[in-house]
């Protein structure tokens, strides 16, 4: 069994991370799941939440990112996370959350179609999850 797996965190704009890691914990659509070296292959939709990157299995997370959703592909060699946006937890601020919450609430108020309203409500849900992630990281 290998000691590490290759983690790639990719957004449409750029490759955010490409490193060998001991373990990664990912916010799957059905709950968080851990990925270790030689993991069985799987594909999963991601929900908004925190990706925790660990140097070793028992180590505290070395890095944490809030992702707004996306997809995970896992195979025995590694894990690729395709996300629209990823923000390091320590870069999230209360001001940033307040700005995003205000923008999402404005979108809800100005929504003209059911599709617009659903997209605005999703944006607000993502902001609430980001606020929860920031609070948990601070605790």
N, C-alpha and C positions, 0 to 999 in steps of 0.2 A: 504494500500500500504506500502510495506517495505521501509525503509530508505536507505538501501544499497543493493548491489548485489555482488555476489562472482565473482571475476575476477581471471582467471588462464591464465598465459602466459607460454606456454610450447614449448621447443625446443626438438629436438631429444636427445640432451645430458642431459637435466635436466629441472626441474620445475623452471622457472625463477621468477615467482611471483604467490602468492596465497593469496589474500587479499580481505577484504570487502571494497568496494568503493562506492561512491555516483553516479558516472557516468564514462563511458569510451567512447572515441571517436576513431573510428576505420577506417583505410583506405580501404574501400570496393572497389571491382573491378569497381563499377559504381559510386564511390564517397565516401566521408567520411560519416559515420552515427554514431549517438549517441545511446548508450545503457543505459537505466535507469532501476531501479528495476521494476520487473513485466513486462518486455519487452515481446512482442509477440515472439514466436519461429521463428528463421530463421537460415539459413546456408548461408554463403557468402565466396567467394574467396577473399583473400586480395591481394592488390597490394603493391608495395614498398611505404612506407610512415611512418607517425608518429602516434603512439598510444598515446593518451593523457589520463592520469588517473586523475580523479578529486575526491576530498574528498566529495564535495557537488556539486549540479547542477550549482550554480552560481560562485563557486570558480575557481580561475585560476588552471591550471593543477599542481598537486602535483608531478607527475612524467611523463616523456615522453620517449618513446623508438622508435628508428627507427627499423622497421621490413622490411625484404626483400620480403615479400609475405607470403602466407600461406592460412589458413582457419579460419573462425570464426563460432562458434556454439553459438547461443544465445537462452536462454529459460527464463521463468519467474524468476528463481532462480539466474541466472548468465550468464557469458560470458566466453567461453574458446577460446583462440587464439592459434592455432597450427602454429608455424613458424619455418623456418630453422634457422634463426638468428635474435636476437634482441639485440640492443646496446642502452644503455642509451644515450640520446642526449648529455648530458654533458661529455660523454667519447669519443665522436667523435672529432678527431683532423684533421687539415689540412694535416698533414703528413700521417695520416692513409688513408685519401681520395686519396692523391697523389700516395701512394703505390698501392692501389686498382685500381686506374685508369690506372697506368702503367701496372699492371699485366693483366688487361682486354684488353688493347690495344695490348699487346704482344700476347695474346690468339687470337685476331682477325687476327693479321698478320700471325700467324702460323696455323690457321684453315685450315684443309685439306678437310673437308666435309661441306655440308650445315648445318648439325646438329651442328658441332663444331662451325661454324661461328655464328649460331643463339644463342647458349649458351654463346659465348663470347660477343655478342652484348647485351644479357640480362644482363650479369655481368656489362657491361659498363653503361647500363641504370640504374641499381641499384646504382652504384657509383654516377651517376649524381643526382639521387633522394636523396641520402644521403647527398651530398654537398648542395643541396637546403634546406634540413631539418636543417642542421647545420647553414646555413646562416639565415634562418627564426628564429631560436631559438636565434641567436645572436642579431637580430634586436629589 
